[in-house]
Amino acid sequence: MNENPRLTYQISITKEELAALPAAHFHGEISLIEKPEEVSAAVARLRECDVVGFDTETRPSFKKGQTNIVSLLQLSTRDICYLIRLNHIGLTDELKQLLEDPDVLKVGLSIHDDFHNLNKIASIEPRGFVDLQNYVKKFNISDNSLTKIYGIVFGKRISKGQRLTNWEASQLTESQQAYAALDAMACIDIYDKVSSGQFDPLQSPYLREIAEDRPAESQGAGETPEKNSDK
């Protein structure tokens, strides 16, 4: 059986290319939620939006075998990010209902890991979520991290310098708040750009041509290569 190499492509950014990009900054509004009575107004505003950005932060553990529960839940619109301190108020019924509502579109990245940790606080079944790790594969983006995907789509670098800070501190610093808010809003930004057709994979400076060996008869004449599944 003769095999012919089939040329295709993927989009991927190297660590060196990412490091050379200008830094991204958060320019929206931040609302810190530290009391249960502040949740209702935040949830009401989030429910008015057509898409909600989602992320969580957990205090890092530097001891083998020790884990911490989620400290911060970030839920963002295109204009404002709510930083909800779960270590202060817990996962309230209103928040749980929002995360389980299939009619509220929510966008995050690697959400399986987030909900594995959120379930240590309360039993929850996420619905209405788009996971960007899967979604961007339809556009031949092979990278999985938020920083790399954002760098590919926007040509800017999200700093991860605050990731390993103490998210259970009595007060979150301005740098922590900006970092957490940017991660959640970046999910909306990526989703908006790729879903609207503004991102053209073939014009990406990070397009890598690769050769894939495939039997010649497995692809009919004139057949176009199958796009990556979003699952």
C-alpha positions in Angstrom: 0.0 0.0 0.0 1.5 3.3 -1.0 1.3 6.2 1.4 1.5 9.8 0.5 2.2 12.6 3.0 -0.8 14.9 3.4 0.1 18.5 4.2 -1.9 20.2 6.8 -1.3 22.8 9.5 -1.7 23.7 13.1 -1.2 26.9 15.0 1.1 27.0 18.0 3.2 29.6 19.7 6.6 28.8 21.3 7.6 30.0 24.8 10.2 32.3 23.2 7.6 33.8 20.9 5.2 34.3 23.8 7.8 35.9 25.9 8.5 38.5 23.2 4.9 39.7 23.1 3.8 42.9 24.8 2.0 42.5 28.1 -1.8 42.4 28.2 -3.5 44.5 30.9 -7.0 44.5 32.4 -8.9 47.7 31.6 -12.4 46.9 32.8 -14.2 47.3 36.1 -13.6 45.0 39.1 -16.1 44.3 41.8 -15.0 42.4 44.8 -17.7 40.2 46.4 -17.0 39.4 50.0 -20.4 39.3 51.7 -23.4 37.0 50.9 -25.7 39.9 50.5 -23.6 41.2 47.6 -24.2 38.2 45.4 -27.7 38.8 44.2 -27.0 42.0 42.4 -23.9 40.5 40.7 -25.8 37.4 39.6 -28.6 39.6 38.2 -26.2 41.6 36.1 -24.5 38.4 34.9 -27.8 36.9 33.8 -28.4 39.9 31.6 -25.3 39.2 29.5 -25.1 36.9 26.4 -21.8 35.4 27.6 -20.0 35.1 30.9 -16.3 34.6 31.4 -15.4 32.0 34.0 -12.3 31.1 36.1 -11.2 30.2 39.6 -8.2 30.6 41.8 -6.9 28.4 44.6 -4.3 29.0 47.2 -1.2 27.1 46.1 0.1 24.2 48.2 3.8 23.6 48.5 3.6 20.5 50.6 3.2 17.1 49.0 -0.2 15.6 49.4 -1.8 18.8 50.7 -4.5 20.5 48.6 -6.6 23.6 49.2 -10.2 24.3 48.1 -11.1 27.1 45.7 -10.6 30.5 47.1 -11.9 32.8 44.4 -14.6 32.5 41.6 -14.3 35.0 38.8 -17.4 35.7 36.7 -17.0 38.4 34.1 -19.1 40.3 31.5 -17.4 42.3 28.7 -17.2 45.3 31.1 -17.0 44.1 34.7 -15.5 41.2 36.5 -16.9 40.0 39.8 -14.3 38.5 42.1 -16.3 36.3 44.5 -14.3 35.2 47.5 -15.6 31.7 48.1 -13.4 31.3 51.2 -15.5 34.1 52.8 -19.0 33.4 51.6 -19.0 29.8 50.2 -20.8 28.7 47.0 -24.3 30.2 47.5 -27.4 28.8 46.0 -27.6 31.7 43.5 -24.1 31.1 42.3 -24.7 27.4 42.0 -27.9 28.0 40.0 -26.1 30.3 37.6 -23.3 27.8 37.0 -25.9 25.0 36.4 -28.2 27.1 34.2 -28.0 25.7 30.6 -29.5 29.0 29.2 -26.6 31.1 30.4 -23.6 30.8 28.1 -20.4 30.6 30.1 -16.9 30.4 28.7 -13.8 29.1 30.5 -10.7 27.0 30.0 -10.0 23.5 31.4 -13.3 23.8 33.3 -13.1 20.1 34.3 -10.3 21.0 36.7 -12.2 24.0 38.0 -15.3 21.9 38.8 -13.4 19.0 40.2 -12.2 21.5 42.9 -15.5 23.4 43.2 -17.2 20.1 44.0 -15.2 20.0 47.2 -17.3 23.0 48.4 -20.7 21.9 47.1 -22.1 19.3 44.6 -22.5 21.0 41.3 -23.3 20.0 37.7 -22.0 22.6 35.3 -24.2 23.4 32.3 -24.1 25.9 29.5 -20.3 25.9 29.3 -17.9 26.2 26.4 -14.4 25.0 27.1 -11.9 27.0 25.0 -9.4 24.2 25.0 -11.8 22.2 22.8 -13.4 25.2 21.0 -10.2 26.6 19.5 -9.2 23.3 18.1 -11.9 24.0 15.4 -9.5 26.7 14.3 -6.5 24.4 14.3 -5.0 26.0 17.5 -3.2 23.2 19.1 -2.0 25.0 22.3 -4.0 24.4 25.5 -3.0 27.2 28.0 -4.9 30.4 28.2 -1.7 32.4 27.9 -0.7 30.7 24.7 -4.2 30.9 23.1 -4.5 34.5 24.0 -1.0 35.2 22.6 -2.0 33.5 19.3 -5.3 35.3 19.0 -4.3 38.8 20.2 -0.6 39.0 20.0 -0.3 39.9 23.7 1.1 38.0 26.7 -0.9 37.4 29.9 1.5 37.5 32.8 1.2 34.6 35.3 3.3 36.2 38.0 0.4 36.3 40.5 -0.8 32.7 40.0 1.1 31.2 43.0 0.2 34.0 45.4 -2.0 33.6 48.5 -5.6 33.7 47.3 -6.8 33.3 50.9 -5.1 36.5 52.1 -7.3 38.8 54.2 -7.1 41.4 51.4 -6.3 40.7 47.8 -3.7 43.1 46.3 -4.5 45.2 43.2 -2.1 43.0 41.2 -4.0 39.8 42.3 -7.3 41.4 41.4 -6.2 42.5 38.0 -4.7 39.1 37.2 -7.8 37.2 38.3 -10.1 39.6 36.4 -8.0 39.4 33.2 -8.1 35.6 33.1 -11.9 35.5 33.2 -12.4 38.4 30.7 -9.8 37.0 28.4 -12.0 33.9 27.9 -14.8 36.2 26.6 -12.3 38.1 24.4 -11.0 34.9 22.8 -14.5 33.4 22.3 -15.8 36.7 20.7 -13.0 36.9 18.3 -12.8 33.4 17.0 -16.6 32.8 17.0 -17.2 36.0 15.0 -14.9 35.1 12.2 -12.4 37.9 13.0 -9.6 35.4 13.6 -8.3 33.9 10.3 -6.2 30.8 11.1 -4.5 31.0 7.7 -3.2 34.5 8.4 -1.7 33.6 11.8 2.1 34.2 12.2 2.2 31.1 14.3 0.9 28.7 11.6 3.0 25.6 11.4 2.8 23.4 8.3 3.0 19.7 9.2 3.0 16.5 7.1 0.7 13.7 8.1 1.1 10.3 6.5 -2.1 8.9 5.3 -3.0 6.2 2.8 -3.8 7.8 -0.5 -7.1 6.0 -1.0 -8.4 7.0 2.5 -9.2 10.5 1.2 -11.2 10.8 -2.0 -10.3 13.1 -4.9 -11.3 16.7 -4.1 -12.1 15.9 -0.5 -11.0 18.5 1.9 -9.3 17.6 5.2 -11.6 17.2 8.1 -11.6 19.9 10.7 -10.8 19.2 14.3 -13.8 18.2 16.4 -14.9 20.5 19.1 -15.2 17.6 21.5 
